[in-house]
Amino acid sequence: MLTTNPFDLDAYGDKLREECGVFGIWGADTAAAVAALGLHALQHRGQEAAGITSLHGNQFHSHRAMGKVGDIFAGSTNAVAKLQGHAAIGHVRYATTGETALRNVQPLFADLANGGFAVAHNGNISNAMFLRSELNRRGSIFQSTSDTEVIIHLVATSTYRGLLDRLIDALRRVEGAYSLVILTDEGLIACRDPLGIRPLVMGKLGNATIFASETVALDVVGATYLRTVDPGEMVIVNDEGVRSMRPFGTHQPRPCIFEHVYFSRPDSVVDGTSVYTVRKQIGAELARENPVEADMVVPVPDSGVPAAIGYAQESGIPFELGIIRSHYVGRTFIQPSDQVRHLGVKLKHNANSALITGKRIVLIDDSIVRGTTSMKIVQMLREAGAKEVHMRIASPPTRHSCFYGVDTPEREKLLAAKMDVPGMAEHIHADSLAFLSIDGLYRAVGDSGREAAKPSYCDACFTGDYPTTLTDHDEAERRHQLEYA
């Protein structure tokens, strides 16, 4: 099955892809329908597959499929109507660990000794292969290639008696990033890793309690935002009420800073701060750090728009829509040949030549990964008559891979890992290129700058400062070195 869009250049590796989105609800007569709406609001976090598991009495019902939420849970399939019950969890997936196949689509479900156990996971377990090998030796039989299934087997093989104690025991063995919503006979459990790398929020809809990856999902279903689930917190909801635990001790939180740059929708609130406001402030910081004489500020739509507005307001250079994005790209009846891939950027983005001819352009985008899209957009602006193209990036150079659930290329394929900034500018054929500094990014989110000894965020993709051990990666590196020693 073709799961990427042959017209979408981003599908070929020039954007950091978010890992997944999760949604959970307890206490609503139409829980699955609300979950489907919530997942639709989180569609930007994963567009390859989606699924919902509901609980009706002590019976679990699941529907999972490849594709987008609207195609899976709307129309004549009547999938939502079959998902009866007062509780449900859901997931939208963009594969970062495990193949793109139905067996990896979440929520994953298992019948354990304590009853049914369904889990939806946002993030990535950085010691999943180590744990999987150990579990295989002990007799576990895996049904998927997803790292999430490791959690299920750790719970199943735990020697503790109660389900909650089994889950805590399992998560204490896990490294990396996770925000989980788990549906059991005993209630709905929401949990965030001790560093809070991946986001999770809590809301209320009538008598129902809701958890979601972003506040925009609460807005769309008409729920009221209550609070952020704290790093290392476990919240249990059932018919008896809501209770909170913090079984993993106290740690310095390190939430992913790229949620503010790109991943979250601009109408979401992350850690109490408007994403849209932060992105405008990022643009303002970028203008202060990297000014240039130009006639207009042009965003790469849609991700560059808020930062471009901030840059324009700070610099006094007019903001213009010099690139128009088509929102109707992507029918897979045309095969993804090399020619179609080459034309993909013009099918998705087209230069407003009547506006930009003879003008000096400040081009704003959120990041550069491999550089292929940047190169083609700069070329497109030049072909449309731009006199100069000065590219400004609303984040620091992406020099390192992410191991916490974001789909990034290997480090040797990241343009900023291979070249310095002048070399990158020459590569993409821009008149100049500049990035936001890491301190500028921290100032934009409200800090005075980055404290190297105690950073407030996970910024490993920029700095290489990983906040956890990377067991699987380190073992792979060790084997690689032995092979070539």
Secondary structure, DSSP 8 states (H G I E B T S, - for coil): ---S-TT-GGGGTTS-B--EEEEEEES-TTHHHHHHHHHHHTGGG--SEEEEEEEETTEEEEEEEES-HHHHHSGGG-HHHHS-SSEEEEEEE--SSS-SSGGG-SSEEEEETTEEEEEEEEEEETTHHHHHHHHHHTT---S-S-THHHHHHHHHH-S-SSHHHHHHHHHTT--EEEEEEEEETTEEEEEE-TT--S--EEEEETTEEEEESSHHHHHHHT-EEEEE--TT-EEEEETTEEEEE-TT-------BTHIIIIIS-TT-EETTEEHHHHHHHHHHHHHHHS----SEEEE-TTTTHHHHHHHHHHH---B---EEE-SS---TTS---HHHHHHHHHHHEEE-HHHHTT-EEEEEES--SSSHHHHHHHHHHHHTT-SEEEEEESS----S---SS-B---GGG-HHHHS-HHHHHHHHT-SEEEE--HHHHHHHTT-SS--TTS-SSB-HHHH---SS--HHHHHHHHHHHHHT-
